[in-house]
């Protein structure tokens, strides 16, 4: 089952962080069609946020067609976004972990890592379009 993490310093609304984490887990094949998401009560206990925040996130996932609530039962993943099998991503993940370790040794903090990654990612998209 997915374990949510809320970063109060990220500037991203907590409900949106939950939505993004579910999207990523579905895309990476960590969550599959039919898997149950944690209950609102479980998420509240896990990350100490308002139940309405969790409900808002789950409603957003339902609106996107990624999840569906079943009254009295819970919220379930309704689709798959997996394009590449998770096992095939393992070498990329190891490379990324090495890159992150090297960046940390050079003194980059989390915000600097995100900024560098995002800038590089956006630049690669611009190159692909050009």
C-alpha positions in Angstrom: 0.0 0.0 0.0 1.2 3.5 -0.8 2.7 5.6 2.0 2.0 9.3 1.5 4.6 12.0 2.4 3.6 15.6 2.7 6.3 18.2 2.4 5.1 21.4 4.0 8.0 23.4 2.5 7.3 22.4 -1.1 4.9 25.1 -1.9 2.5 22.4 -3.4 -0.8 22.0 -1.7 -1.0 18.8 0.4 -4.0 17.5 -1.5 -2.0 18.0 -4.8 0.9 16.1 -3.3 -1.3 13.2 -2.6 -2.7 13.3 -6.2 0.8 13.5 -7.6 2.0 10.6 -5.5 -0.8 8.4 -6.6 -0.3 9.4 -10.2 3.4 8.5 -9.9 2.7 5.2 -8.2 0.3 4.2 -10.9 2.6 5.3 -13.7 5.5 3.4 -12.2 3.4 0.3 -11.7 3.6 0.4 -7.9 -0.2 0.7 -7.8 -2.4 -1.3 -10.2 -6.0 -1.3 -11.3 -8.1 -2.6 -8.4 -5.6 -1.7 -5.7 -7.2 0.0 -2.7 -5.9 3.4 -1.6 -5.5 4.0 2.1 -8.7 5.1 3.8 -9.1 8.8 4.7 -8.6 7.8 8.4 -5.3 6.0 7.6 -3.9 8.9 5.7 -4.9 11.4 8.4 -3.1 9.2 11.0 -0.1 8.7 8.7 0.6 12.3 7.8 -1.4 14.4 10.2 -3.5 16.4 7.8 -7.2 17.4 7.7 -9.6 14.7 6.4 -11.1 17.2 4.0 -7.7 17.5 2.4 -7.6 13.7 1.7 -11.2 13.8 0.4 -10.3 16.6 -1.9 -7.3 14.6 -3.3 -9.4 11.5 -3.7 -12.2 13.5 -5.5 -9.5 14.9 -7.9 -8.3 11.4 -8.6 -11.9 10.3 -9.3 -12.3 13.3 -11.6 -9.2 12.3 -13.5 -10.5 8.8 -13.8 -7.6 7.3 -11.9 -9.7 6.1 -8.9 -13.2 5.5 -7.9 -14.8 5.5 -4.4 -17.1 2.7 -3.3 -19.3 3.9 -0.5 -18.5 2.1 2.7 -15.6 0.1 1.1 -12.9 2.6 0.1 -11.2 4.2 -2.9 -9.7 2.0 -5.6 -7.3 2.5 -8.6 -9.4 2.2 -11.8 -6.8 2.4 -14.5 -3.2 1.8 -15.4 -0.7 4.3 -16.8 2.3 1.9 -17.0 4.1 2.2 -20.2 7.4 0.5 -19.2 7.6 -2.4 -16.8 9.0 -1.5 -13.4 11.8 -4.0 -13.8 13.0 -2.3 -16.9 13.3 1.0 -15.0 15.7 -0.5 -12.3 18.9 0.4 -14.2 17.6 4.0 -14.6 16.7 4.2 -11.0 20.2 3.0 -10.0 21.8 5.7 -12.2 19.5 8.3 -10.7 20.4 7.2 -7.2 24.1 7.5 -8.0 23.5 10.9 -9.6 21.6 12.0 -6.4 24.4 10.8 -4.2 27.0 12.6 -6.2 24.9 15.8 -6.1 24.6 15.5 -2.3 28.3 15.1 -2.0 28.7 18.3 -3.9 26.5 20.0 -1.3 23.2 20.4 -3.1 20.1 20.5 -0.9 16.7 19.2 -1.8 15.5 22.5 -3.3 18.7 22.8 -5.4 18.3 19.2 -6.6 14.7 19.8 -7.6 15.6 23.1 -9.4 18.5 21.5 -11.3 16.4 18.5 -12.3 13.4 20.7 -13.3 15.6 23.1 -15.3 17.4 20.2 -17.1 14.1 18.4 -17.7 12.5 21.5 -19.2 15.5 22.2 -21.4 15.4 18.6 -22.7 11.7 19.1 -23.6 12.5 22.3 -25.4 15.3 20.5 -27.4 12.8 17.7 -28.3 10.3 20.3 -29.6 12.9 22.3 -31.6 
